[in-house]
Amino acid sequence: MITAARHIDSTPSARGLRSWKCHAECCVIQQAGESNPESRSSPARRPKAAETDVDDVRFFDAHCDTILQVVEEGRDFLTGPGLHVTLPDLRAAGVCAQVFACFVLEARSPGRAREHAVELIDAVHDLCAAHPSELRLAQTSEDVAEACAERGPTAVIADACGGHCPTAVVLSLEGADPLESEVEALRDFHARGVRLLTLAWDDNAFCGAAFGSGGGLSRQGEELVTLCEELGVMVDVSHASDAAFWDVCRVATRPFVASHSDCRSLCDVGRNLSDDMIRALAERGGVVGINLAAGFLSQQFADAEAGAREAFWAALRSGEKGLDEAHEAEARATRGLPRPPLNVIAAHVKHLIKVGGEDCVGLGGDLDGIESMPAGIQGVADYPRIAELLLGSGLTEAQVEKVCCGNFSRVLSQTG
Ligand SMILES: [Zn+2]
């Protein structure tokens, strides 16, 4: 994400890797909502829609930055103070698949982008190993389909800590910087479990970024898209420049995704997709994951934070501040702004359906990578509220199921 990225409000890698040991996995489920004061949607208090039980809705979230918070900030994935995504909340909310993004930028890890990415990937592997009954690394689309099919109502989830229905963990790289300009390096990351590649965060050797030079895919970038398709790695155009988006449209032969982006016609920022882009992505079978950043959902919020965003990029491009320092200043400037209402989420979902159809919409909250979300959303524990909101906004149960889980699950099966 661009604005107020919490994951880079920090001293890079200052704390190194921590080790995670499961305490009592079954108890983790029982503690949901108690251990995290922000977890207002514990199973017993979940909202119910008038005619449809939102407890039955499962979620596939296509982007979170949680592993950076865990590794670099030392936050606790079990107890979660300061985290949007914790293990108990993932389970309690009914998340059947969660993409864990490993965000690495060459400028932030000079000379060791690949090494740093491997550290983050290993940390995700460690989490899965420490909590085998609750998290399972997804190696194939079948792993995800199985997890999403198995996950049921909350009562079943609470019951499941004895051993089945783990949440599928999908590994992604945010930015192709860890490839260090070598297309073939993707093979090693694929072998380590990476199944989604966000081509750019800032400009890199493969792809121009939305807030970068505006360049498209390089020749190497085209080769990279082709290798992604060969290996079964989802291509992700979130953060890519418009030119790069259209280059991906030209080169890709399979569906691709925008894992965490919103609609530009409702909130005019470069990170969001124009209607033409939404149509083109949808025609190719792709999915757009709704980003919960207030500055991508609400024009009013985006306008209010525009000054801080411009200052961020000016400080960064001039070299006056490093990335982390610039983000810290931006976050300070935007933290007190009033949050947009919850229904901005429904507005973007409905716009995507209107422009691209009900098969092109998913969720990619950008949790633990953003500062401000719509009122009523504190983290993944509140995802059932989104299902309730969508049901109350006139979407059918089948549409809500597609948005919350089915579409990303389907596109993953068409990629791998
Ligand atoms: Zn991002």
Boltz pocket constraint, residues with backbone or C-beta under 6 A from the ligand:
constraints:
  - pocket:
      binder: B
      contacts: [[A, 1], [A, 2], [A, 174], [A, 239], [A, 260], [A, 366], [A, 369]]
      max_distance: 6.0
